[in-house]
């Protein structure tokens, strides 16, 4: 092989390495939430439940629970015993990133519901701090049920501490990403089939799960706690809207 061809080959290899490095960097950047808080809007004032409502359009079995503000924290629990339900935003959202902190007793069962419709159909990102529970499973209530499992998500959860949660939902069919304490736990891309029946925009819901037979959801008196809830709507570009 001539010197010129060797140089040419080395140049091509270098270009390939650089290109691969750039792609890897772009992929890594896409898999991380933005560090900045610029543009985020608070959904919880730390004093009242203004801007939220108990979602009663869901099946009767899921209407109940108790939500209150205690020492600047949004607290949910079963009430009466074994009865749970939803607290939802009054505003509706399509594409966005939501950030919050959660502290859960063990056992307890909650989740963040995205694009929640009037009948409760939505995308749930599970926060199941209970036996056989999962953090970051994608479950579509009253439609497709479970579409993505996350058996290792609980490894990133800190018991008896505040945990940082970031969830991003974009597009239709939606891509859902879930970070727990800085770890990307879930990166799930829906198809038209898996997302069927769920609105393209809707409420954001938080859940106290009712007790289901043969499954441990809550011990009596156990609570889920949320604080520092804020949202950044993601504007669609003109090109992506076409």
Secondary structure, DSSP 4 states (H G I P E B T S, - for coil): --HHHHHHHHHHHHHHHHHHHHHHHHHHHHTS--S--TT-EES--SS--TTEEE--SS-GGG---EEEEETTEEEEE-SSTT--EEEEESS-BSSEEEEEEEEE-SSEEEEEEEEE-TT---EEEEEEESTT--EEEEEETTTTEEEE--TTGGGG--TTS-EEEEEEEETTTTEEEEEETTEEEEEEE--TTTTTTS-SSBEEEEEEPPP-TT-----TT--EEEEEEEEEE-PPPHHHH-
